[in-house]
Amino acid sequence: MLRSKKIACVIPARLKSSRFPGKMLASLKGKPLLQWVFEAAKSVSFFDHVVFAVDAEEIAALVGSFGGKFYMTSEKCPSGTDRLIELIQRKVIDADIWVNWQGDEPFITAGMIEDLLQSCHEKESDLWTLKKLIEDPGEIASPHHVKVVTDAHDFALYFSRSPIPFYRDADSGAARKYFKHVGLYAYRREALEKIAKLSPCEIELAEQLEQLRFLYNGLKVRVHETKGEAFGIDLPEHLAQAEAYTQRACKLKTPLDCV
């Protein structure tokens, strides 16, 4: 519980992935990818529930092998958000705030969760997510790194795979800042119940970003800044990069499991 709010952490894990088939069954440094996520989530002291939302017996068996709790959800769920909605509709968990921690994000830390939920007691927001200042210029133009711009109160104005904002005057000398979106979400229960009734919109389909559906329909998305670095496993080659990342983390004595 955090600030009198009951918090559920749900880890969606889908078997079929178009870019990396069987990703959720993969291992990192000899340990299942999903176990990395589970152990990181269990280290967050204020989570009242940590559960998986899975869609295949193979994933269920893997989760059970390391002691994780899981619920079977429909193969037809198009996103992790829809798996959270299914659990709410089935009333298997009771919580005020629902954290969607994707099963391919093993390096999220407790500190980043604290960044995410720092304003969860305030009524102005429907959901929360994170942004991080881009330091690698290569990430600015990459469509694999989603960018976000926010207003004066840290509410999202737009998300895009393109570089935003666009600096029209290239020679103005103004310092350029780009923030990438860290794909970690927390929702009010009421927000998920509203999202369940929404249909995809044109800008969401164009960018292939479900959060644009939330903005399009007037939901208030609070975006807090974090210094933490996320590292999603989206492609097979990302596993090798993640191996190197864990080696560097061990040398720097950051809070990762060094095996």
N, C-alpha and C positions, 0 to 999 in steps of 0.2 A: 504494500500500500504506500502511496506517495501523496502527501498533502490531502489526506482523507479520501483519495481516489483509489479504488480497487483496479489494479492493472493486470491485464492478461497479455502475455506474449505468445503470439501464434507464428509458427514457422511453416509457411506453405512449402510443400515439396512435391513437384509434379514430375512424373516419370519421363514423359515425352518432351523433348526440347528440340526445336528445329535446328538450332545452331550447334548444339552439343548433346546428341542423343545419349540418354542414360547418365546425364550429368550428376543427378542426385545419388547415384550409386558409386561415384568416384571417390578415391582416397587422396589425401594430401599428407605426405610424409608418413605413409603407412597407417593413417587413421582416417576413417570415413569423414568425408567433407561435412556431412550432417552432424557428426559427433563434435566437430570443432564448433559449429554453430550452437549446438545444444549446451556444451560446457561454457561457452561464453555467455549465453543467456542465463544459465543457472547461477552465474557469478553476480548477477544483478540482484541486489538484496530486496528491492521493493517490488519485484514481480510476484504477484499472487498466484499466477499460473504460467507454466511454460509447457506448451503442447505443440505437436506437429499436426498439420492438416495435409494428409497424403491422399493419393489417388490410385495407388497400386500396392498389391500384396508384397512385392519385392522391397519397396521402400518401407512398408510397415514392419517387415521382418528385420530389416537393417536397424530401424529406430529401436525396436524391441531389444536388439542384441546389446545395445549400450544403455538400456534402462530408460529410454525416453517414452513419454506418453503420447499417444497419437489418436486421431480420429480420422476415419475414412471419409473422404469427400468426393463429390462427383467428378468424373473425368471430363465433364463438359464445362467445368469452371474455366473461363478464359484467363483469369488472373488470380494472384494471391488475395487480392481484395475480395473477390467473389467467394473464396474459401472461408474468409473471416465471416462474411455475411451468412454463409450457409450454417456455420456454427452458432451464430446468433439466432438464426431462425429456428434451429433445432433445440435451442436453450440448453446446451450441454455445459456452458460456462457462464458464470455471472461476473461481469466486470463493467466498470464505468469507462475505462480507456482501453483500447485494443491496439497493441503494437504489432505491426506487420514486419517481421524480420525475415527476409528472404533466405531460403536454404542455401543459396550460393554466395552468401556474404559472411565468411568465417572470421573476418577481422574487425567487425564492429566491437567496440569496447563499452564497458559500463559507463565510462565518462561521456561517450557519445550519446548514450541513452539518457543520461542526466541533461545533456545539452538539449536533446529532443523534447524532454518533458518538463523543462524549467517553467513553462507557463501553463501547464495543464490544469491549474486551478482557476485560470481566468476564463470568463464566459465568452469572450469575443471570438475565439477560434473554434472552427469545426474539426480541424485536423492539423497535425504538425508534421514537419519534415525538416531536413537539414541542408545546408549549403556550405561549401568550402572554397576559399579563395584559390583560384587556379595559379599554380606556380610553374607548371610545365607548359610552355607555349604550344607544344604539339597537341595538347588536350583542347585548345580553344576551337580549332577547326574540326576536330574529330566528332562525327555524329554519334559515336559510342559514348561520349561524355555529354550528358544533357546539361544545358546551361539554364540558369534561372535569374530573373530580375525581380526585385521586391520594392515595395513602397517605403515610405518613411517610418512605418510601424512594423516592418518586416513581414508584411503579408505579400504573398506571391502575386505578381502582375502577369507573368507569363513564363512558361518553360519552353525550351526549344533545343533541337539538335544542332541548330545553326548558332554561330557566335552572336550573342546578344549581351549588351546593347551593341548596335552598329555605330562605330565612331566615324562620322561623316568626314570630319576635317582631320585627315591623317597627319597633317603637319602642325596641329595646334599646340603640340608639346604637352597636352594634358595627360596625366597618368591614366593608363587604361587598366580597368579592373573587370575581370570576368569571374563569376562564381559558378562552380559546377554543382549540380544537384546530387546529393547523397541519397540514394534510393531506400530510405528508411522512413516509415510512416507510423504515426499514432493517430487514432481516430476516436472521437466520441462515439458512444454507442448510437446516439441519435443520428450522427452523420452517416454511419454505415447503413442505417435503416433507410435514410433518404437516398443514398447512392444505389441501393438495391432497386430503386424504382426508375433510375435514369437510363436513358439509351445513349449509345455512343454518338458523339457529335463530329462535325466535319473537321475541325482542327485537330481533334484527337486522332482521327483516322489518318489525317495527313502526316502528322508527326509520329504516330504510333506511340503516344504518351497518354496513359489513362488519366493522369492528373489534370489534363486540360479539360476533361469532362467535368471535373469538380469545379474548376474556375468558370467554365461556360455556364454552369447552372447556379452560380452565385455562392458556392461554399467558400468560406474564409480559410485559406491555407497559410498558417504561420510558419515561417521559415527561419529557424535559428542557425546562427553560424557555429561551426565546429572547427577545431584544429585537428581533429582526428582524421585519419585517412582510411577510406573504405576501399576494398579491393574485391569486386565481384568476379566470380568465375563464370564467364559467359561463353568462352570458346575453349577448345582442348588445349591450345597453347598457353592459356592463362594459368593452367595448373603448374607448368614449369616456372612461370613468373611468380606464382604464389610460393613455390618451394624456395626460390631465391629471396622472396620477401621475408619468409619465416627465418631464414638464415641470418639476414641482416638484423631482424628484430631480436634474435637471440644474442647477437653480439652487442647490441645496444641495451640489452636487458629490459626490453619493453614487455608488457604483460601478455605474451603469447606462450603457448605450451611448446617448449623446445624438446624435441624427441630425437 
